[in-house]
Amino acid sequence: MAKAYAFTRHGGPEVEALIDREPPEPGPGQLLIKVRAAGVNPVDHKLRGGYRRPGQAPAELPEVLGSEASGVVERTGPGVEGFAVGDAVFGSTLTGGYAEYTLLPVTVAARVPEGLSFVEAATLPVAAATAYDGVRQLALPAGSTLLVTGAGGGVGGNAVRLARHLGLRVVGTASEAKKDVVESLGAVHVAPGPDLVERIRAAAPDGVDGVFDLVGGDHLRAVADVVADRTKLITAGGKQIVTELGGSAVARARDAATLDAVAELAASGVLRPHITATYPLDRAGEALRAVESGHALGKVVIEVGP
């Protein structure tokens, strides 16, 4: 039996538990990996609360938490090509990342590049790939100004890094506690609060050409007014609201090509993950609380293997 951290029913932190389970069997096009690290994301506690992604089947309880992981290939399923036992890989999980073993579909898996640790690689499938997809979707030319809301988080920080790499000016909204982080990434920091739009316009006197929102809610409604072309308003935090505002949700590619691209950018230092805390598997609940609080800087990671 192997250890995994799961939710046993829908609810709050009280439904989480460290459980024993047999390592899952890899099916066609799947990799069984011995997990070395797993990224922690806001979607994890949302799934525990009952949220399901579009087209996702109902939860089979207990459901292991975690959407992204890195590790070493233990077995390959039928029809797998391009991967072998012993390969260091990362990707989006089929059977949860907070575990000693999990499955990755080869369609959303990639090799860990030289120079990148397992802990760093485990942060790429959700935060870095979402940032990559969003910035690519906006397709702003060099010299343009991009507003990133929630710029101090995992996705936001990567969006700022990538935008700066592509020659964009960036204004980032984040709490005062995250000001130093946002500015260290090369963005102009603006704190949320009264007169937000006026302060954004003061920080970007030549105007804002695109908005990458990661907050949603009233924050998204407020900042929508700073961009005239609503095709350049995208969100990963308020999909229903953005449709009402004339914008769109981030179109996630969720494919191996994107993971290869973000891995290369991470290895070169462009998307080097900003990891602020790591926890062992038996403290996975603490790791999730840190993210669920909404105050985590950068990325939180669970280290499973040595």
C-alpha positions in Angstrom: 0.0 0.0 0.0 1.1 3.6 -0.6 0.2 6.8 1.1 -1.9 9.6 -0.4 -3.7 12.7 0.9 -7.4 12.8 -0.1 -10.8 14.2 0.7 -13.3 11.6 1.8 -16.4 13.7 1.1 -17.1 17.2 -0.1 -16.6 19.9 2.5 -13.9 21.9 4.3 -10.5 20.9 5.7 -12.2 18.5 8.1 -12.9 16.0 5.2 -9.2 15.6 4.4 -7.2 12.5 5.5 -4.0 10.7 4.8 -5.0 7.3 3.4 -3.5 4.1 2.1 -4.2 3.0 -1.4 -2.7 0.6 -4.0 -0.6 2.3 -6.6 -2.9 2.8 -9.7 -2.4 0.7 -12.8 -1.4 2.6 -15.9 -3.8 2.3 -18.8 -3.3 3.0 -22.5 -1.3 6.2 -22.9 -0.5 6.6 -19.2 2.6 6.7 -17.0 2.7 5.4 -13.4 5.2 7.7 -11.6 6.7 7.5 -8.2 6.0 11.1 -7.1 8.8 13.3 -6.0 6.9 16.6 -5.7 3.4 17.9 -6.1 2.3 21.5 -6.7 -0.5 23.0 -4.5 -3.1 25.2 -6.2 -6.4 27.0 -5.3 -8.3 24.5 -7.5 -7.4 21.7 -5.1 -9.5 23.1 -2.3 -12.3 24.1 -4.8 -12.5 20.4 -5.9 -12.7 19.3 -2.3 -15.6 21.7 -1.9 -17.5 20.1 -4.8 -16.4 22.1 -7.8 -15.8 20.0 -11.0 -14.1 21.2 -14.2 -16.3 21.3 -17.3 -16.7 17.8 -18.6 -15.1 16.3 -15.4 -16.8 13.2 -14.0 -18.2 13.3 -10.5 -15.7 12.6 -7.7 -15.0 9.0 -6.8 -14.5 9.3 -3.1 -12.0 9.3 -1.5 -10.4 11.5 -4.2 -6.7 12.3 -3.9 -5.9 16.0 -4.0 -3.5 17.6 -6.3 -3.5 18.5 -10.0 0.2 18.5 -10.9 3.2 16.4 -10.0 6.7 15.4 -10.9 8.5 12.1 -10.4 10.1 9.1 -12.0 8.4 6.7 -14.3 7.8 3.3 -12.7 5.7 1.7 -15.4 4.3 2.6 -18.8 0.8 1.7 -20.0 0.0 0.0 -23.4 0.9 2.1 -26.4 3.2 4.5 -24.7 6.0 5.8 -26.8 8.7 8.3 -26.1 8.9 7.6 -22.3 10.6 4.8 -20.5 11.0 3.5 -16.9 13.4 5.7 -15.0 12.6 9.0 -16.9 12.2 12.1 -14.8 8.8 13.6 -15.8 6.2 16.1 -14.8 2.6 16.7 -15.8 -1.1 16.9 -15.0 -2.3 14.1 -12.8 -5.1 11.7 -13.4 -5.2 10.3 -9.9 -4.0 13.1 -7.7 -0.6 14.5 -7.0 -0.5 14.4 -3.2 0.5 10.8 -3.2 3.5 8.4 -3.4 2.3 7.2 -6.8 0.1 8.7 -9.5 -0.8 8.5 -13.1 0.1 11.0 -15.8 -1.5 10.9 -19.3 1.3 11.2 -21.9 -0.7 13.9 -23.6 -0.1 16.2 -20.7 3.4 15.0 -19.6 6.9 16.1 -20.4 10.5 15.4 -19.3 12.1 17.4 -16.5 14.8 19.4 -18.3 18.4 19.4 -17.1 19.0 22.0 -14.4 15.4 21.9 -13.1 14.6 20.2 -9.8 11.6 17.9 -9.2 10.2 20.6 -6.8 10.4 23.2 -9.5 9.0 21.0 -12.3 6.0 20.2 -10.1 4.9 23.8 -10.3 4.8 24.1 -14.1 1.6 22.3 -15.3 -0.9 24.6 -13.6 0.7 28.0 -12.7 3.3 28.3 -15.4 1.3 26.8 -18.2 -1.8 28.9 -17.4 0.5 32.0 -17.5 2.0 30.9 -20.8 -1.4 30.2 -22.3 -2.8 33.5 -21.2 0.1 35.7 -22.4 0.2 33.9 -25.7 -3.6 34.3 -26.1 -3.3 38.1 -25.6 -0.5 38.3 -28.2 0.4 41.8 -27.3 3.3 43.3 -29.3 6.5 44.4 -27.5 6.2 47.8 -25.9 2.6 47.3 -25.0 1.3 47.6 -21.4 -0.2 44.6 -19.7 -2.2 44.7 -16.4 -1.9 41.5 -14.3 -4.2 41.2 -11.4 -3.1 38.9 -8.6 0.5 39.4 -9.7 1.9 38.1 -6.5 0.6 34.5 -6.9 1.9 31.5 -8.8 0.1 32.2 -12.1 0.5 36.0 -11.8 4.2 35.9 -11.1 4.8 33.7 -14.1 2.7 35.9 -16.3 4.7 39.0 -15.2 8.0 37.1 -15.9 6.9 36.0 -19.3 5.4 39.3 -20.3 8.6 41.1 -19.3 10.7 38.6 -21.3 8.6 39.4 -24.3 9.2 43.1 -24.0 5.9 44.2 -22.3 5.5 46.9 -19.7 3.6 45.3 -16.7 1.4 46.8 -14.0 0.5 44.3 -11.3 -2.1 44.5 -8.7 -1.4 42.7 -5.4 -1.6 43.3 -1.7 0.9 45.5 0.0 2.4 42.4 1.5 3.4 41.2 -2.0 4.7 44.6 -3.2 8.4 43.6 -3.0 7.7 40.4 -4.9 5.8 42.1 -7.7 8.4 44.8 -8.1 11.3 42.3 -8.1 9.7 40.7 -11.1 9.8 44.0 -13.0 6.2 45.1 -12.7 4.8 48.4 -11.3 2.9 47.5 -8.2 -0.6 48.8 -7.5 -2.4 47.8 -4.3 -6.2 47.0 -4.4 -8.6 49.4 -2.7 -10.4 52.6 -3.3 -9.7 54.5 -6.6 -8.0 51.4 -8.1 -8.7 52.4 -11.7 -7.3 55.9 -11.2 -4.2 54.5 -9.6 -3.7 52.0 -12.4 -4.1 54.8 -15.0 -1.5 56.8 -13.1 0.9 53.8 -13.2 0.2 53.4 -16.9 -0.2 56.9 -18.3 0.0 55.7 -21.9 -2.9 53.3 -21.3 -3.3 49.6 -20.8 -3.4 47.4 -23.8 -4.4 44.1 -22.2 -5.6 42.7 -18.9 -4.8 39.2 -17.5 -7.0 38.8 -14.5 -6.4 36.2 -11.8 -8.7 37.5 -9.1 -12.3 37.7 -10.5 -15.2 39.2 -8.7 -15.5 42.9 -8.1 -11.8 43.3 -8.8 -12.3 42.1 -12.4 -15.3 44.3 -12.9 -13.3 47.3 -11.8 -10.2 46.8 -13.9 -12.2 45.9 -17.1 -12.7 49.7 -17.6 -8.9 50.3 -18.1 -8.8 48.4 -21.5 -10.9 49.6 -24.5 -10.5 46.5 -26.6 -12.4 43.8 -24.6 -10.9 41.0 -26.8 -7.7 41.8 -24.8 -9.5 41.2 -21.4 -8.9 37.6 -20.2 -9.3 35.8 -16.9 -8.5 32.6 -15.1 -10.4 33.8 -12.0 -13.9 35.0 -13.1 -15.1 33.2 -16.2 -18.8 34.0 -15.9 -18.1 37.6 -15.2 -15.7 38.1 -18.0 -18.2 37.0 -20.5 -20.7 39.6 -19.3 -17.9 42.2 -19.7 -17.1 41.2 -23.3 -13.9 39.4 -22.5 -13.0 35.7 -22.4 -11.5 33.0 -20.2 -7.9 31.9 -20.7 -8.0 29.2 -23.3 -5.9 26.4 -21.7 -4.0 24.2 -24.2 -3.3 21.4 -21.7 -1.0 19.5 -24.0 2.6 18.2 -23.9 3.8 20.8 -26.3 2.9 23.6 -23.8 4.6 21.7 -21.0 7.7 21.3 -23.2 7.7 25.0 -23.8 7.3 26.1 -20.2 10.0 23.6 -19.2 12.4 25.2 -21.6 11.5 28.6 -20.3 11.9 27.5 -16.7 15.3 25.8 -17.4 16.5 29.0 -19.0 15.4 31.1 -16.0 12.5 33.0 -17.7 9.8 31.1 -15.8 12.0 30.0 -12.8 9.4 29.1 -10.2 9.1 31.3 -7.1 8.7 28.6 -4.4 8.2 30.0 -1.0 7.3 26.9 1.1 7.6 23.1 0.9 5.9 20.5 3.1 6.3 16.7 3.4 3.3 14.5 2.4 2.2 14.0 6.0 1.8 17.8 6.4 -0.1 18.2 3.1 -3.0 19.7 5.0 -0.8 22.5 6.2 0.4 23.1 2.6 -3.2 23.4 1.4 -4.2 25.7 4.2 -1.3 28.0 3.2 -2.8 28.3 -0.3 -6.4 28.3 0.8 -5.8 31.3 3.0 -5.1 33.4 -0.2 -2.0 34.9 1.4 0.7 32.6 0.0 3.5 34.2 -1.9 4.5 32.4 -5.0 4.2 28.6 -5.0 3.7 26.0 -2.3 5.0 22.5 -3.0 4.6 19.1 -1.3 7.8 17.0 -1.4 7.0 13.3 -1.5 10.2 11.6 -2.4 13.7 12.1 -1.2 
